[in-house]
Amino acid sequence: MAKAVTVDRLLYTRVEAAHALGVSRSTIYVLMANGSVPSVRIGASRRVPSEGLRRYIAGLSGDAPSGAPPGKRAKQVGQQPLWKIRVRTQM
């Protein structure tokens, strides 16, 4: 009888990453654009590493293993905090 092997996912789509963080799809796009959440390109698609999501969450609570939390990083480069950024869409 074969044993079931569980494998943690390494990469998530943008929608899956947004769902995992409990934020909207627009918010994950903003987080990726300002560098708070890293992403990688595979062919024509973009994926979010699970470790990047963990580091982002650790940075929110101030438990980041290295570097500044995402909010402080955004301030250092002169960007507005996430809650003040307006996302505009073309119609």
Secondary structure as UniProt FT lines:
FT   STRAND          11..12
FT   HELIX           14..21
FT   HELIX           25..33
FT   TURN            34..35
FT   STRAND          40..42
FT   TURN            43..44
FT   STRAND          45..49
FT   HELIX           50..61
FT   HELIX           70..76
FT   TURN            77..78
FT   HELIX           82..84
//
